[in-house]
Amino acid sequence: MKILKILVPSIVVILLVLAAIAPIGPMPGFFIGGAQTSVPDEWFDTSSIHEIQLEAQGTLPRVVIIWVIQVDKQLYVVGSKDSGWVSLLGRNGDVRIRIEDKTYAMTASSVQSSREPILQAYMDKYRPDYPDIVNSFPSMEIGEESMAVFMLSASVLPD
């Protein structure tokens, strides 16, 4: 009985710590996990991948669960300009993304022009499964002002 009095609170504390450091739903975390993997020369079809994890660098890294879109074999992520992870990136930034059990070192570069096809593809991909969320998005004109679009490309590692 004495062991249970120690074991149960210990398990609860461990679960609370894990919940605090791992991204869960809209709550960011600190650890991304996954096996570090080289970025492929050409991405596989990601149309069935709905969520990835993205780690933005900072004093404490911020790991968020986010949607990803692939346009012309290039990966993009979209976020509100006032969100924390977008603020950490600025216009460009080193990130790591996790797709399934693989983690990739990437650079997120802000897309400033020709964003409409990316935003439209983003809405088209997610509307069938998340109609209430996508239908609550701002209009394309407002989205152009309030949303940040980032192209993800392989990080160039220093020699």
N, C-alpha and C positions, 0 to 999 in steps of 0.2 A: 504494500500500500504506500509505503514511503517513496518507493521508486516512482510510482504513478504521480505523486505530488510534485516530483521534480521533472519527470519526463514530459508530462502534458504541458506545463508552462513553457518548457524549453522548446517543444515543437511549435507552440503558438508563437513564441518570439521569433523563431527561425522563419516561419511562414510570413509573419509581418515584415521582417527584414527583406525577404525575397520579394514581397509585394511592393515594397518601397523602392527597390533598386531596379526592378525589371519593368519594362513598359507594359501596361495593362490597359487596353482600350484607349481612351483619350488621355490617360495619365502617362507622362514621360517617365523613363527610367534612366539608369546610368550605364548598364551593361548590355552589349549587343549579342555576345556569344557567337556561335557558329564557327565553322572551319574556314580559316583564311584561305581564299582561293583567288587565283589569277583571273583578271577580267578577260572574258572571251573576246576574240577578234570580232565576232558577230554574236549578238544576243540571240538566244533561243526565243521562241514565241512566248511572250508573257501574257497573252490575252486571258489565260485562265488563272493567273496570279492576281489576286485582289489586293493583298496587303503585303507590304515589306516593312522591315525595320530600317530606320535611317538614324545614324549617329552623327550629330553635329558637334564639332569640337568646341570646347570652351574650358574654363577653369574646371568645371565638372562637365563631362560630356552629357549631351541630352539625347536620349534615344526615344524616338517616336515611332508609332505604328502609322503608316501612311499608305495611300493608294499610289500606284505607279501606272504610267501609260507608256506605250511604245508606239512611236510614230517614225516611219521610214527607218526601222531597225535601230532607233536611238531611244534610250530611256529618259523619261521626264517625270518630275514630281511637281506638284502644285500645292501651294499653301497660302494662307492669309498673310499679307505683308506685316501684320502686327503680331504674328505668332512668335513664340520664343525661339524655335529652331530656325525660322527664317531670319530673325535678328542675328543669331549666331553666325549665319552664313554670310550675311551682307550681300554683296554682289557675286562673290565667288568664295568657295571654301572647300577644304578637304572634308570629306565625309566617308563613312563606311556604310554600306547597305548590306542587309541580310535578306536573302531570298531563300526560303526553305531553310536548309541547314548550312548554307554557304554564305560567307561574308566576303565582300569585295571592297577594296580601297578605291575610292572614286573622287572626282572633283565635280562639285556642283557649280555650274556656271549659269548666271542669271540670263534669261532669254528676254530681250527687250523689244524685239520686233518679230513680226510674223507669228504671233502667239495664238491667234484665233484658231487655226487648224489644230493646234495642240489642245487648247481648252475645249474645243468641240469634240475631239476624239476622247478626251477625258470624260466628258459628260455622256457621250454615246456608250462608252465602255461600262460605266457604273449605273446608268439610269435603269437598265432592266432589273438589276438586283437590289438597288437602293433608290427607288423612285422618289420617296419622300425627301431624302437628303438632297438628291440632285435637283429636284424641282424647287428646293429652297435656296439654291445657289443664286447669286445675283445675276442680272442680265449680263450679256457678253460685254456691253459697254462699261458697266460698273465693274465687272470682273477684271477688265483690262486695267482698271485703276487700283483695285483692292487686292488682287491676287498676284503672288510671285510665282513665276515658272522657272524651274531649273532643269537644265540638261545635265545628265550624269554621264561622265566620261572617265576613262581609266586615269588614275593618278599617275603623274610622272614622278617616279621615285628618284631622289637625288643619288648621284654616283658615289 
